[in-house]
Amino acid sequence: MFSKKLHDWYSFTEYDVIKNGGWSLLRGQTSLQGLLEATYPNFNWETEKFTKATRAPRGFWLNVDNQRSELERIGQALGVKEVSASFHPMFRDCDSLMPA
């Protein structure tokens, strides 16, 4: 699992690191992303590029900017063209948006 470029790490998960003998590296971290950010602080890590099997660092989703960025990414993938401040979906409406 040798990574030639730092951005290659986006395609790996914590499990990949553990099964290749790196479990002790993750012991002090909350995620692979956290480990990489601590090890390579000068690289601009983009959370949305990590595989979905990789957890975001603790507290990441408490930041409204991170929530907004992820919702914008998802909205773009779903074809959302504009967000209106007057639209307030109910949780019951969200069921129809979930894949079966």
C-alpha positions in Angstrom: 0.0 0.0 0.0 2.8 2.5 -0.9 1.4 5.9 -1.7 3.4 7.8 -4.3 1.3 11.0 -3.9 -0.5 12.3 -0.8 -3.8 12.6 -2.7 -3.6 8.8 -3.2 -4.6 8.4 0.5 -8.1 9.6 -0.4 -8.9 6.1 -1.7 -7.9 4.2 1.5 -9.8 3.6 4.7 -8.8 3.0 8.3 -9.3 -0.7 7.7 -6.8 -0.6 4.8 -4.2 0.9 7.1 -5.0 -1.6 9.9 -4.8 -4.7 7.7 -1.4 -3.5 6.4 0.1 -3.2 9.9 -0.7 0.4 10.7 -3.1 -0.1 13.6 -0.7 1.5 16.1 -0.6 4.7 13.9 -4.4 5.1 14.3 -4.5 4.5 18.0 -4.0 8.1 18.9 -6.2 9.5 16.1 -10.0 9.6 15.6 -9.7 8.9 11.8 -7.4 8.3 8.9 -8.0 11.9 7.9 -7.0 13.0 11.4 -3.8 11.0 11.2 -2.9 12.4 7.7 -3.7 16.0 8.8 -1.4 15.6 11.8 1.4 13.9 9.8 1.2 16.2 6.8 -0.2 19.5 8.1 0.9 21.6 5.1 -1.2 19.5 2.6 -4.7 20.9 2.0 -6.8 17.8 2.9 -10.3 17.9 1.5 -12.7 15.8 3.6 -15.2 15.2 0.8 -12.5 13.4 -1.2 -12.0 10.7 1.5 -13.9 7.5 0.8 -17.2 7.3 2.6 -15.9 4.4 4.7 -13.4 6.9 6.3 -14.8 8.8 9.3 -14.4 12.5 9.5 -12.3 13.8 12.5 -14.2 14.2 15.8 -16.2 17.4 15.8 -15.9 17.9 12.1 -19.7 17.9 11.5 -20.3 20.3 14.4 -18.9 23.1 12.1 -21.7 24.7 10.1 -19.3 25.5 7.3 -18.4 21.8 6.9 -22.1 20.9 7.0 -22.9 23.5 4.3 -20.0 22.4 2.1 -21.2 18.8 2.2 -24.8 19.7 1.6 -23.7 21.8 -1.4 -21.8 18.9 -2.8 -24.7 16.5 -2.3 -27.1 19.1 -3.7 -25.0 19.5 -6.8 -24.9 15.7 -7.3 -28.7 15.6 -7.0 -29.2 18.5 -9.4 -30.2 21.2 -6.9 -30.0 24.5 -8.7 -31.0 27.0 -6.0 -31.6 26.9 -2.3 -34.5 29.0 -1.0 -34.6 30.3 2.5 -38.4 29.7 2.5 -38.1 26.0 1.9 -38.3 23.9 5.1 -38.8 20.2 4.3 -40.3 18.1 7.0 -38.4 14.9 8.1 -41.3 12.8 6.8 -40.6 14.3 3.3 -37.0 13.2 3.5 -38.0 9.5 3.3 -38.9 9.9 -0.3 -35.4 11.2 -1.0 -33.6 8.2 0.4 -32.6 5.4 -2.0 -34.5 2.2 -1.6 
